[in-house]
Amino acid sequence: MAADVTSVENEAAPVVPAPAKARRLELGPHRRGFLIIYGLLAAVLGVAVAGVVVFAGKSISPGPKWSAWKPSGGGLGAAKQIAAEVSKGYRLPGGGQLVDVIAGAPLAPVVSGSTALSIPIHYVAVHGKTRSADQLYPVSSTDSVVYSLCGLGASCSISPGKPTVQRATLVQREILELALYTFKYAGGIKNVIAFMPPVAGKPTYVVYFQKTDLTAELRTPLAQTLAAKTPLPSTILAREVQLVKTTTSSRVFDVIRLSQTPQGDAVLELKALTA
């Protein structure tokens, strides 16, 4: 009997579940895996949030403007606004304006009998020191602007007083500023031709810029290239004198003549100045 009772008791004995602590120990490895995954997700989320914050910051606070002033519109209309705005800042010691600036399309005056006409210039020919150095550049009214700098005195010379090296440097600084504004804001303009004020007994000089000549300056805010306050001839900064020499003086040419191609296209012929 005792043996039978024992057998029944063994068969009826309930299964005892594992202690809670043991179950937690068994889940330990999976729990660590989940924690690692959660950690990675949190890191990714943090990077995403940081990116949104940076992007939003740039949208709210964009980089510095290229200039404090800019013209409205584009093309020749913008060039005329630029001529008026820039020229009024350049003064002589007595307070008078250094030069007047007239903006226009690349046109050449032609006199036929008693009739004065203007024909479009289609090419600028730059003659180098040797024939192999000659270059021919196409220009048009859609991609080029001509600035005529004219003194306010007799014969359109810089006035009053005698022209000086300092004044010539300041005129070239003004041309540089005109070109920078034009290339920056007058959409589609690739060429700037600036006629310098004539001086009695001297050749006619022009400054001829292509947009690619001023790539570095166009990427930099204007105030970092030229001082915001326009100097007088005697107070131009030494670094700006050097800047004018490297960017503008090297682009000054002697006007040889206005010629025509066999097809009748007007060509402005220029000669590089000797060093």
Rosetta blueprint (number, residue, H / E / L):
1 M L
2 A H
3 A H
4 D H
5 V H
6 T H
7 S H
8 V H
9 E H
10 N H
11 E H
12 A H
13 A L
14 P L
15 V L
16 V L
17 P L
18 A L
19 P L
20 A H
21 K H
22 A H
23 R H
24 R H
25 L H
26 E H
27 L H
28 G H
29 P H
30 H H
31 R H
32 R H
33 G H
34 F H
35 L H
36 I H
37 I H
38 Y H
39 G H
40 L H
41 L H
42 A H
43 A H
44 V H
45 L H
46 G H
47 V H
48 A H
49 V H
50 A H
51 G H
52 V H
53 V H
54 V H
55 F H
56 A H
57 G H
58 K H
59 S H
60 I H
61 S L
62 P L
63 G L
64 P L
65 K L
66 W L
67 S L
68 A L
69 W L
70 K L
71 P L
72 S L
73 G L
74 G L
75 G H
76 L H
77 G H
78 A H
79 A H
80 K H
81 Q H
82 I H
83 A H
84 A H
85 E H
86 V H
87 S H
88 K L
89 G L
90 Y L
91 R E
92 L L
93 P L
94 G L
95 G L
96 G L
97 Q E
98 L L
99 V L
100 D E
101 V E
102 I E
103 A E
104 G E
105 A L
106 P L
107 L E
108 A E
109 P E
110 V E
111 V E
112 S E
113 G L
114 S L
115 T E
116 A E
117 L E
118 S E
119 I E
120 P E
121 I E
122 H E
123 Y E
124 V E
125 A E
126 V E
127 H E
128 G L
129 K L
130 T L
131 R H
132 S H
133 A H
134 D L
135 Q E
136 L E
137 Y E
138 P E
139 V L
140 S L
141 S L
142 T L
143 D L
144 S E
145 V E
146 V E
147 Y E
148 S E
149 L E
150 C E
151 G L
152 L L
153 G L
154 A H
155 S H
156 C H
157 S L
158 I L
159 S L
160 P L
161 G L
162 K L
163 P L
164 T L
165 V H
166 Q H
167 R H
168 A H
169 T H
170 L H
171 V H
172 Q H
173 R H
174 E H
175 I H
176 L H
177 E H
178 L H
179 A H
180 L H
181 Y H
182 T H
183 F H
184 K H
185 Y H
186 A L
187 G L
188 G L
189 I L
190 K L
191 N E
192 V E
193 I E
194 A E
195 F E
196 M L
197 P L
198 P L
199 V L
200 A L
201 G L
202 K L
203 P L
204 T L
205 Y E
206 V E
207 V E
208 Y E
209 F E
210 Q E
211 K H
212 T H
213 D H
214 L H
215 T H
216 A H
217 E H
218 L H
219 R L
220 T L
221 P L
222 L H
223 A H
224 Q H
225 T H
226 L L
227 A L
228 A L
229 K L
230 T L
231 P L
232 L L
233 P L
234 S L
235 T L
236 I L
237 L L
238 A H
239 R H
240 E H
241 V H
242 Q H
243 L H
244 V H
245 K H
246 T H
247 T H
248 T L
249 S H
250 S H
251 R H
252 V E
253 F E
254 D E
255 V E
256 I E
257 R E
258 L E
259 S E
260 Q E
261 T L
262 P L
263 Q L
264 G L
265 D L
266 A E
267 V E
268 L E
269 E E
270 L E
271 K E
272 A E
273 L L
274 T L
275 A L
